[in-house]
Amino acid sequence: MSPALREATLDDLAARRATGALHGRGGALYLADGAVVHAESPAVPDVGWRLTAGGRVSPEAWQEAVVRGGAEHRAGAFLVEHGRLGRAELELCHLSALFDAAYFVLFPLDGSQRPPDRFLYEARHWFGPVRPVPVGLLQHEVRRRRGLLERAWPRPEIDAAPVVPVAGALPRAGHGGGPAGGRRAVLEAADGVRTPTQIARALGRCAFTTVLDVRRLAAAGLVRTPRAGAPAPRAPQAGARPDAPDVFLLHRIRDALEAL
């Protein structure tokens, strides 16, 4: 399925100002009046995981928001109204989760490349709308991310396969060299079993950022690129404090939404 056909369904739903959930193999996009208000995918940590794993919201406060606010499809608003989270912080966290999940909804990791194609009218997510994102802006960001991956290393089979470091990829303690920052953390977490998204969850990082880091590590010859169709076994997951999202990008997106 080509990207143009992949976007046609979303464009049509936006033009009709549809409300509901667009489901596919990679997850679901929730729309309200033709704008995207939420996205979820099993490939990425959801908003609750990001907030509680990072220590920003206690598990008890999150559960209260789910039970009391979720019943009225406004769990996010509940967090703000009860002083658990600032409005701006909620918006940035939600935008980060939305764009992270939306990429994998539109480009599933199972290799099928099948876009979401089942729309359930009037379905609403219990989290509730926070900052609606126009379909055109979402598509632009997804295309931008797709381009980043292709330029980094045009081998998509690496995205869903276990990350296997090459010998000597990480220098011994006390020796310089090797990747720095997030890519080093990804390489240290690579055990030949975890996939990029499993590493993302274990480290508390955005899934897309981790997939991109793995492609860049492959381009640098530090991890192996598997054959197409390589299996991706499940790995144990560990909680950790999430890395900060691309805050500057999220601020630009939020400013663009406010200007509409």
Backbone hydrogen bonds, N-H to C=O, Kabsch-Sander energy under -0.5 kcal/mol:
donor,donor_aa,acceptor,acceptor_aa,energy
6,R,2,S,-2.3
7,E,3,P,-1.9
8,A,4,A,-1.0
9,T,5,L,-0.8
10,L,6,R,-0.6
11,D,7,E,-2.7
12,D,8,A,-2.4
13,L,9,T,-2.4
14,A,10,L,-2.6
15,A,11,D,-2.5
16,R,12,D,-1.8
17,R,14,A,-1.3
18,A,13,L,-2.6
20,G,31,L,-1.9
21,A,120,L,-1.8
22,L,29,L,-3.3
23,H,21,A,-0.7
23,H,118,R,-3.7
24,G,27,G,-2.4
26,G,105,V,-0.5
27,G,24,G,-1.2
28,A,40,E,-2.5
29,L,22,L,-2.2
30,Y,38,H,-3.1
31,L,20,G,-3.2
32,A,35,A,-2.5
34,G,18,A,-2.8
35,A,32,A,-1.6
36,V,133,V,-2.8
37,V,30,Y,-2.9
37,V,35,A,-0.5
38,H,30,Y,-1.3
40,E,28,A,-2.3
44,V,41,S,-1.6
50,R,46,D,-2.1
51,L,47,V,-2.5
52,T,48,G,-2.6
53,A,49,W,-2.7
54,G,50,R,-1.2
55,G,52,T,-1.1
56,R,51,L,-1.6
57,V,51,L,-1.7
62,W,58,S,-2.5
63,Q,59,P,-2.4
64,E,60,E,-2.1
65,A,61,A,-2.0
66,V,62,W,-2.3
67,V,63,Q,-2.5
68,R,64,E,-2.9
69,G,64,E,-0.6
69,G,65,A,-1.2
70,G,65,A,-1.5
71,A,67,V,-0.7
72,E,69,G,-1.3
73,H,70,G,-1.8
74,R,69,G,-2.3
75,A,126,W,-1.6
76,G,127,F,-2.5
78,F,74,R,-1.9
79,L,75,A,-1.6
80,V,76,G,-1.3
81,E,77,A,-2.9
82,H,78,F,-1.8
83,G,80,V,-1.8
84,R,79,L,-2.4
85,L,79,L,-1.1
90,L,86,G,-2.4
91,E,87,R,-2.4
92,L,88,A,-2.3
93,C,89,E,-2.3
94,H,90,L,-2.7
95,L,91,E,-2.7
96,S,92,L,-2.2
97,A,93,C,-2.3
98,L,94,H,-2.9
99,F,95,L,-2.7
100,D,96,S,-1.9
101,A,97,A,-2.6
102,A,98,L,-2.8
103,Y,99,F,-1.6
104,F,100,D,-0.9
105,V,101,A,-1.8
106,L,102,A,-2.2
107,F,103,Y,-1.8
111,G,108,P,-0.9
117,D,23,H,-1.5
118,R,23,H,-2.0
119,F,117,D,-0.5
120,L,21,A,-2.8
120,L,118,R,-0.6
121,Y,119,F,-0.8
122,E,19,T,-3.5
123,A,120,L,-1.5
128,G,125,H,-0.8
133,V,36,V,-3.1
135,V,34,G,-0.5
138,L,134,P,-2.2
139,Q,135,V,-2.8
140,H,136,G,-2.1
141,E,137,L,-2.2
142,V,138,L,-2.5
143,R,139,Q,-2.5
144,R,140,H,-2.2
145,R,141,E,-2.3
146,R,142,V,-2.5
147,G,143,R,-2.4
148,L,144,R,-2.0
149,L,145,R,-2.1
150,E,146,R,-2.2
151,R,147,G,-2.5
152,A,148,L,-1.9
153,W,149,L,-2.4
155,R,153,W,-2.4
158,I,155,R,-1.8
159,D,156,P,-1.8
160,A,157,E,-0.6
163,V,194,R,-2.9
164,V,162,P,-0.7
166,V,222,L,-2.4
169,A,166,V,-1.9
175,H,172,R,-2.3
183,R,180,A,-1.0
184,R,180,A,-0.7
185,A,181,G,-1.9
186,V,182,G,-2.3
187,L,183,R,-2.4
188,E,184,R,-2.6
189,A,185,A,-1.6
190,A,186,V,-1.0
192,G,163,V,-1.9
199,I,195,T,-2.3
200,A,196,P,-2.3
201,R,197,T,-1.9
202,A,198,Q,-2.1
203,L,199,I,-2.4
204,G,200,A,-1.3
205,R,200,A,-2.8
210,T,206,C,-1.7
211,V,207,A,-2.5
212,L,208,F,-2.7
213,D,209,T,-2.2
214,V,210,T,-2.4
215,R,211,V,-2.2
216,R,212,L,-2.2
217,L,213,D,-2.4
218,A,214,V,-2.3
219,A,215,R,-2.4
220,A,216,R,-1.6
221,G,218,A,-1.5
222,L,217,L,-2.8
223,V,217,L,-0.7
224,R,164,V,-2.7
230,A,227,R,-1.5
243,D,204,G,-1.6
247,V,245,P,-2.0
250,L,246,D,-2.3
251,H,247,V,-2.6
252,R,248,F,-2.1
253,I,249,L,-2.4
254,R,250,L,-2.6
255,D,251,H,-2.7
256,A,252,R,-2.2
257,L,253,I,-2.2
258,E,254,R,-2.1
259,A,255,D,-1.4
260,L,256,A,-0.6
260,L,257,L,-0.8
